Amino acid sequence: MFLRHLLVLLAVSLPASAASPPGAAHRLEKATFAGGCFWSMQRDMEPIPGVVSVISGYTGGTKVNPTYEEVSAGDTGHAEAVEILFDPAKITYRQLLDHFWRNVDPTTVGRQFCDRGPEYRSEIFFHSAEQKMSAEESKREIERTKTFPEPIVTQIVAAGHFYRAEEYHQDYPKKNPIRYHSYRTGCRRDARLRELWGKTPES
């Protein structure tokens, strides 16, 4: 966590990601996931075919309009999360769930990789009864097929208000590739993902 705070202090604010294509909004659906560092979740989910946009932010807590510093203090109840707009004609919610599971460590409570604290928990925030059912089914499938011995502790809860994070957090890996790579490597995110799931995008 200290390394992340240091990197944030060095970050340079740049414009946010491009908006969704004109005319696409009427057919898009929303998914919200927490998987530790939202830099990494945004970086891992954006390239997926059918994903239109990924926004880093905060959700799951009680503080209105939280700041990064407040969330990092661990007292807001919020998790670092990503809000995903996707085209269901190109990718299903269940397929997005498959990508989510394989980009997190679902065996740890209150942390992900080197980042510790409740704001770094893994969590699925469903937006409909159908999403809740899909999430629960996917969790049961992971529990049935997983090769690692630890239990799955990722929670599935109803989505609440999502607060967009500060602009310097949006697409941080693209804006600061060297610093981000140093953080991700030092955090052993990909090493742990390989232990859990096998091959990762960076393998």
C-alpha positions in Angstrom: 0.0 0.0 0.0 2.9 2.4 0.8 4.2 1.9 -2.7 0.9 2.8 -4.2 0.7 6.0 -2.2 4.2 6.9 -3.3 3.2 6.3 -7.0 0.1 8.4 -6.6 2.1 11.3 -5.3 4.2 11.1 -8.5 1.3 10.7 -10.8 0.5 13.3 -13.5 -3.1 14.0 -14.3 -4.2 13.3 -17.9 -7.5 13.4 -19.6 -9.9 10.5 -18.9 -10.6 7.7 -21.3 -12.7 8.3 -24.4 -16.5 8.1 -24.0 -18.6 5.3 -25.3 -19.3 5.3 -29.0 -22.3 7.4 -30.1 -25.5 5.4 -30.2 -24.1 2.5 -28.2 -25.6 3.4 -24.8 -29.1 2.0 -25.4 -27.8 -1.5 -25.8 -25.1 -1.5 -23.1 -25.2 -3.2 -19.7 -23.3 -2.5 -16.6 -21.1 -4.8 -14.4 -19.3 -3.7 -11.2 -16.4 -5.7 -9.7 -13.9 -5.1 -6.8 -10.7 -7.0 -7.1 -8.1 -5.0 -5.2 -6.2 -2.3 -6.9 -8.5 -0.6 -9.4 -5.5 0.3 -11.6 -5.1 -3.4 -12.2 -8.7 -4.3 -12.6 -9.2 -1.5 -15.2 -6.0 -2.6 -17.0 -7.1 -6.2 -17.1 -10.8 -5.7 -18.1 -10.5 -3.0 -20.8 -9.0 -5.2 -23.5 -11.8 -7.8 -23.4 -13.8 -7.9 -26.6 -17.3 -6.5 -26.0 -16.2 -4.2 -23.1 -16.9 -0.6 -24.1 -15.5 1.3 -21.1 -14.1 0.7 -17.6 -14.1 3.3 -14.9 -12.1 3.2 -11.6 -14.0 4.2 -8.5 -15.4 3.5 -5.1 -18.5 1.6 -4.0 -19.9 -0.7 -1.3 -19.6 1.8 1.6 -21.5 4.6 3.3 -19.3 7.7 2.7 -20.8 10.1 0.1 -18.3 11.4 -2.5 -15.3 9.7 -0.9 -11.8 10.7 -1.8 -8.9 8.3 -2.4 -7.3 9.3 0.9 -10.5 8.6 2.8 -11.1 5.2 1.2 -7.4 4.3 1.7 -7.8 5.0 5.4 -10.2 2.1 5.6 -13.1 3.8 7.4 -15.6 4.4 4.6 -16.7 0.9 3.9 -15.9 1.4 0.2 -13.9 -0.9 -2.0 -11.7 0.1 -4.9 -13.8 -1.1 -7.8 -14.4 -0.8 -11.5 -17.7 -0.1 -13.3 -17.8 -1.8 -16.7 -20.1 -1.0 -19.6 -20.3 -3.9 -22.0 -22.2 -4.9 -25.1 -24.2 -8.1 -24.3 -24.3 -8.9 -28.0 -20.6 -9.4 -27.9 -19.9 -10.7 -24.4 -22.2 -12.1 -21.8 -22.2 -11.2 -18.1 -21.3 -14.8 -17.3 -18.2 -14.5 -19.6 -17.2 -11.3 -17.8 -17.5 -13.1 -14.5 -15.1 -15.7 -15.8 -12.6 -12.9 -16.6 -13.1 -11.4 -13.1 -12.4 -14.6 -11.2 -9.2 -15.2 -13.1 -7.9 -11.7 -12.4 -8.3 -11.8 -8.6 -7.3 -13.9 -5.6 -10.7 -15.0 -4.2 -9.1 -16.7 -1.2 -8.2 -13.7 0.9 -10.3 -11.5 3.2 -9.6 -7.8 3.3 -6.7 -7.8 0.9 -5.5 -8.6 -2.7 -1.9 -9.5 -3.2 0.3 -6.9 -1.5 -2.5 -4.4 -0.9 -4.1 -4.9 2.5 -7.3 -3.4 4.0 -11.0 -3.8 3.5 -10.9 -1.4 0.5 -8.9 -4.0 -1.4 -11.4 -6.9 -0.9 -12.8 -8.9 -3.8 -16.5 -8.5 -4.4 -19.2 -8.8 -7.1 -21.8 -6.1 -7.1 -24.9 -7.3 -9.0 -27.3 -4.9 -10.8 -30.2 -7.3 -11.3 -31.7 -10.6 -10.2 -30.3 -12.1 -13.3 -26.8 -10.9 -12.5 -27.1 -12.2 -8.9 -28.1 -15.6 -10.2 -25.2 -15.7 -12.7 -22.7 -14.6 -10.1 -23.9 -17.2 -7.6 -23.7 -19.9 -10.3 -20.3 -18.9 -11.4 -19.0 -18.9 -7.8 -20.4 -22.4 -7.3 -18.7 -23.5 -10.5 -15.4 -22.0 -9.4 -15.8 -23.8 -6.0 -16.5 -27.1 -7.8 -13.6 -26.9 -10.3 -10.8 -25.0 -8.5 -7.5 -26.7 -8.0 -6.3 -24.7 -5.0 -7.3 -25.8 -1.5 -8.3 -22.5 0.0 -12.0 -21.6 0.2 -13.6 -18.9 -2.0 -14.4 -15.8 0.2 -15.4 -13.3 -2.5 -18.8 -11.8 -1.6 -21.8 -11.2 -3.9 -23.8 -8.1 -2.9 -26.3 -5.7 -4.5 -24.7 -2.8 -6.3 -25.0 0.7 -4.7 -23.9 4.1 -5.7 -20.6 4.1 -7.6 -18.3 7.1 -7.2 -15.8 7.8 -10.0 -12.3 8.0 -8.7 -10.0 11.0 -9.3 -8.9 11.5 -12.8 -5.2 10.6 -12.1 -6.4 7.1 -11.3 -8.3 6.6 -14.6 -6.1 4.4 -16.9 -3.2 4.8 -14.6 -1.2 2.0 -16.3 -1.4 3.7 -19.6 -0.4 7.1 -18.3 2.4 5.7 -16.1 3.5 2.4 -17.6 6.9 2.2 -15.9 5.6 3.0 -12.5 2.7 0.7 -12.8 4.8 -2.2 -14.0 7.1 -1.7 -11.0 4.1 -1.7 -8.7 2.4 -4.8 -10.3 5.7 -6.8 -10.3 6.5 -5.8 -6.7 3.0 -6.8 -5.6 3.4 -10.2 -7.2 0.0 -10.0 -8.7 0.7 -12.1 -11.8 2.8 -14.6 -9.9 -0.1 -15.3 -7.5 -2.6 -15.4 -10.4 -0.4 -18.0 -12.1 -0.4 -20.1 -8.8 -4.2 -20.0 -8.7 -5.3 -20.1 -12.3 -2.3 -20.9 -14.5 -1.5 -18.7 -17.5 -2.2 -15.0 -17.1 -2.3 -12.1 -19.7 1.3 -11.3 -18.8 2.6 -14.9 -18.8 
